Amino acid sequence: MNGSGFSPDWGLFRATSLPRRLGPVLFRAITALCFLAGGAAEAAERESPVFEPCDYADEAAARAAWQPMTGSDAASVVEESGRQVLRLPCRFAGNPVERVSWDHKLQLDLSGCRGVHFQLWCQDVSPVASFSLYLQSGNGWYSASFYPDQPGWNTIVIDKAGTRIEGEPDGWGAIRTIRLSAWRGGDTNSELRVRDFAFRGMLGVDATVAIIRAESAAVRQPNESRAVDSAAEGLARHLDALGIGCATLSDLKLSAAQLQKVRLVILPHNSGMPEEAVAELERFVQAGGKVLAFYGIPDKLRPVLGIASGQYVRQERPGSFAAMRFADGALPGCPPVVGQRSWNIHDHRPAAGAGRIVADWLDDQGQPTGHGAVVATANSLVMSHVLLDDDAVNKRRMLQAMLGYLVPDLWREAAAAELARMGRMGGSDGYDALAKQLSPARGDDPRVRSALDAAERLRAEARQLLQQDKPVEAFAAATAASQRALDAYACAQRPVAGEFRGLWCHNARGVTGLTWDAAIKQMADANFTAIFPNMLWGGVAYYPSEVLPAAPEVDAENDEVAKCLAACRKYGVQIHVWKVNWNTGRQAPAEFLDKMRREGRLQADSAGREEPWLCPSHPDNQQLEIDSMVELARRYELDGLHFDYIRYPDGDHCYCAGCRERFSRAAGVKIENWPADVRRSGPLRQPWLDWRRENINVVVREVSRQARQVRPGIKISAAVFRNWPSDRDSVGQDWKLWCEQGWLDFVCPMDYTPSDVQLSTWITSQVGWAGKTPCYPGVAVFEHGRRERFDHILQQILVTRRHQTGGFLMFDYGDVHANGLLPMLGRGATRRQ
């Protein structure tokens, strides 16, 4: 696929994902690519060279510089604040194109920076579903999606570490085209204005730390490329949160000239690298450079780092590797214990006399495992697994301690950055503005007053420690001050009476490290009202089922539905059991899949490739879906049943032989050209789409009817794609009809976006489509770099309240929620009145 073919329809990001709504790379990429408004301004604080100001002298120059794609209008210029800026008209009214796009040809070297940022203004975002930036290199593209987050000018930041790779690009040093696209979301017109494309995280300018992204993995180990990209993006996000300037370099084009400007190299997940890149890193270390490495490291790099060969170790059971315990004083500023639930490790050891193990692994009972977690040498720190997102607060403190151990000056940089961004939440641009915003609550609520008093004391202490050249202590005081400011902000929020507050929980066993009793109690303490546990898929159940195969560990003592239900009744929380429909799931038994295959009950795309989803047109599959959900209603005293994946995987399914035969019979036609006659522009396209929709509709209708018969009062709901007009055709999900027919008691569009503006635009349409059926938007926690996760999720909850939806759901109940977001929300926004 090339830059002209990728559509960032946010709903369709789920189409082929496992196990849930967004593939892990895309989910993280969206969070990293959109440091908008306040977050972007912070990211661009240091002066970065502008390589394309877009201040063209006249319309002819703008048109020559930015070529419109088919269906797009020509570029022009407009004067604003005494200068010319690029104007790009977005004509959707009466224009059947999926997107409007413009190409700008140039020669650009991004090999030595972290990414780019630019200024964008949009007249009206409502007709735009999403925006994309493409960077063409060789025979491929690097691509990213974004969305403005405020009226007026926005700073859009594109991180190399979070981009998608399409085709075969020739490296970041050979960018030859910038493509800017606005994707259709409505039929009205809008307008973009653009200015000042600039480098971000440029070595020697605003970055001396380099993250090496293992782009070679896309060729060498395609099955590992997602994990590799995710690890690189995660490290970049953490450094941004710490205020540490960094650049992202490719292991395909690593050069001595780049590394001359670097003090510290980070290897997020680089067990395999091109020999040339390893040789450059060897020379870098020999010249005095430092390395922070995670998981595997290239064998040829071990001698220069002083690291002996590490044994690969799998966990003996879940929880075998649960936390890292650091030796006293080994890493100044590091927490003594940092949680991380890893599933395997490389048990690195220092070479003789070269270093020592500074942290070891503990299991979930707090017992030592005998395996090292972190090795320190004179020029490196090596952690035995990739950096995960659990125990986020301590994880970030640990990372800063690692950085400071290798490059002590980074302590001062991080402490100053923490003080500078303290209080940037709720629309405030700093602590003083936040304190002013909270002044009424400070007078009324002693919790707010106490927290603000502590924040001010700690801020003054941090400033004094910096002046005394004690950056480690200053960083600790500054982070404590920021936390107390966040506490004050959380306590100052006000709840809404009668609000429906739900949590999706993808893990059938609940939150890792917690029992169902503990997890539900935390929800109840935060005044959340409903849990949506994923207890069954198309081919497996996590309770004793007479309809579906049970997961191997299920028996009378391991009935996950019964455990969750008991906890819900104990604490007064509703339980709505969530089913992933059609998708058989990774734990579906091989014999079940073999049976489905023999009976022709699995899906196929237009090329005949099998998809391990049940075909929705097969009558036996429809009955299986219905029976599996009605069985739950009959067997357990549930509050609700929840559909998910109640659709086709995408627009290219299903074209199995059974679909051809059943559609031909239903439509009363003979299909001459299969599947061309039912694809886009085919003569049977419309009846085909109607027939696909009905295959899904019948399951929703019958589950709703039969479940209500066996369990009067049970609530039926569905997690749905966000854009009903397109999704009813693309994936056969006609959820507006389901609401109109009364088959659903409430509907939950999966509105996963880091942009509050985009969320508001989506909800406006969705509430209208839902009609009289309650519409509870689903929101997700996104990492925003320097924007607090709590502030992000709170603002999105406030968006739902402004639309008076009456409730919301959050995805996905895990460590981040249990150990951070729920307690913070429970102090104010959702507390009991």
Steps between C-alpha positions, in 0.01 A plus 500: 500500500631849425430843633200537275324195637500502881176627650523595869132442574536479877225244527662274244824481697331211683413304191775241520638562845556248775405485767300821503417829342836623373811311405765574765720701266216716370359551846833631625576681177183708523596610849852594400415684182258749650678720754259777415424846629661535844691174473641590163600846609703343781659254262609782271627736770860481394576681178500255210607586144210564260556324168175605327338826621214487243520878460464500122510835324180445305238251393703378205791410725275312740339305217839410358623380841191293601346284229138388562403137455198402292185662636690755711498874434812703441701654782518874556632748756338728754651777713481456874677695775714681250624196308389264229385147589396205285125456441358157407124484420322185617208460259278209603158637399403346168843337474503116522867464602601317821760765577657818373880498476794707389859400421807714561824389333826566683830344606496450877732321742321395819753234594646699789184616675200365689238620256331815375247751624294760318220749556148423377174694514165348398195713430258221600613153608152343495508383134848348543524146641876514542815651361811321374857601425703281265875520441612329179841337486619267225220258413309547823349737750508583869149597612328644805147609595415806708217733595498860627402536862388860530355784293755715324859401439625162622853367513495153346787274600596192300738256670703271277482231767123475464459510122373218283725366227334437164683342209881516495623845602866585447559642845432823684790673329333488160156659545380632164130576549276632776135406451232663712152340496162581653260203503130540441282496810208702366362678195578862587807698402786619715841658463852434628780746557854375547832656594847427636600138449796453736732231631431353843760342726792592278838366606728781605210745528247371751600135547807312621326167567433267209246218485596239241188371328553148363348563158700206369254275687235569235714299259693274734219402741163625367312326782702702754482838326190614691655424837824670394321814382286507814807483724668789318188715511451425869851617589454816295176571685665450839786734414255762382316472831829547683589804292811333353572598142555198279529404136392177334756338269453201271729200532494482120680830455706550817810712446800629691397857415170449683653335804762775541219721633368237742585444866267207561359234269183310598430157352129430573479158332802439276613142535575488130660789313690542172873439541579855389279643775661277764845609385402868530370439851823323597698804389256728681551315831877484452499878458326544838132466406248337734230242423167420667371171360187294552441129445736351242817665375712405197767245591778706341415794724530303824882513543523878475210539747643246744192276481531122490265283299150495650279194532146524362252413777123452465269554794407179678154642566328839477656717770841328497652837409294766677736769629860621499673558835795739490799477729528782752672803348571324170311759293450830682143620476361160403205348690605191697241281323349555156210289375529331163317179410724351231440167331859428401843653547861488384686429823799725428812476713798734520827381354762413763603817682297724264196583713229365726134411520322800653145359497355152517160356418231429758194286437145603585548369855796732552750213489834524315521297179878478473496691172652841439280787384754779438876484445721805539847545349721804457340592168160331501184393675322194363151397607396142432164575336338778301360790699129441565236754600395355835584679826531815292605746773781285635598392149558858395702573815708189428564611143614843615735336751644289219550805280658694786732210587640500147488877432477692829416831327163354403387526862512879480324502162220280632455696824478831315250353253284363782483838667422674171202279417365468854126577507446481124157340509138601467595761242747673734842584359683454830468471874411864572212486251382169646506637854291794384256266326466295818473795737123459564548132584802592714272702719225239515682168509772436761642220283563743215648756738734247660618366164571847357686606813717190473557557129623853558731393782650220293541725196696750703710217642574365151611840376731543796651154450573580136679817608702290745603268214304205639309394187412148621328638808353787295340254258344306788358819653376626163320175417345497848384859446343407167321207662354719772382751237335209319340388827353846549366504145343155546333593830356819351292312240129450552298182435177470303211319668357191332784462252570158344873427538630181346832327448578253226733227626657302219660240725250231599698451821475865593775749577840335506615466859153553650220260583158579361398596853779756528447637149126551548554655842731760343228582249239532774731720708533733199121489451512327162176320428565218251765253387506353148721189526597320177394145590450340158606513137372333188687182585577493872335570837653574842224323694349149474296533181282243329514699176863606452831325578628605842851637549738231634512634855123520541334265745251523784754694708607728214179647371600859428142620448398361841800663669435839345127478563554421869726803540253723318214396725719553807590858406190609310657519154314393185644222283448508122674199349682591181526263207738537206269379224613300195875534574595155633781632722856392557404237755242326285590129500662366184235229472226766502670692220555180305130417530402850383740468208368160392142629514580812298413733789806728501529828312708569190604824332450582131824318416384185677729535804356353819416721797445326840163668549169321474314584179191706596292367209528135609178409687686277746736785588209737556341247732829446684533873564142524622511190719830593665369837615154381601665220700667766715171677564336172596782377721610813688312788662666757279417865465581502133643341185744695286574447130844575355647423159137472395600565140721373221878544537508760221365573154687207350298229680336260468541347154500133590330246273209481742441875477485479122245220507285648779498853354414370153207309644380790718523755218355264241780570254776309330840654566706496184816666628590420861585701697522792254120527463457577871803718554520875453330609174371145443139459380400314817679727746197647677307175556828344618546773763140466614540123529826532700331736745208263550737217593617713793157643578342162554741416781446832679124468463478142624739539792304806609166319472601168655719639780218728614265203504723287724622791715242784512668834566838402358666783306632442147781725376770510233845645448485646151714680246465874522381596148165332432444629142820342368525207740159359408644435153867431575449250783124439496441669836162676480485611862264792433241240395567297815422807709189587299364146534558495874739205480756695707444661838808714452778531242872563555691651206871436537622860484870445551679823422744722687314804368221648710380699198475187287320317779244779527445500124441125499260505796287770336424265211476183709239635739287588199537153346418330831176699529312408817749224588761614755841549342792446737824587316801277554824684576852369544809610688759647266858585585548866417866537586492801729123513539385319811303182428251597768447842343444337161238252618331760721465743210347226287251416776414870517436497124243223548339703778476810282308287252280369784549137396420378851804276514822369348719190486878481536728254325677285626494427877859424597790618712477860378141524620530296818810676629443850372196615311221348708623635834558844345155510341347376824634802687289741298351431158324176598492516878187414694285798585 
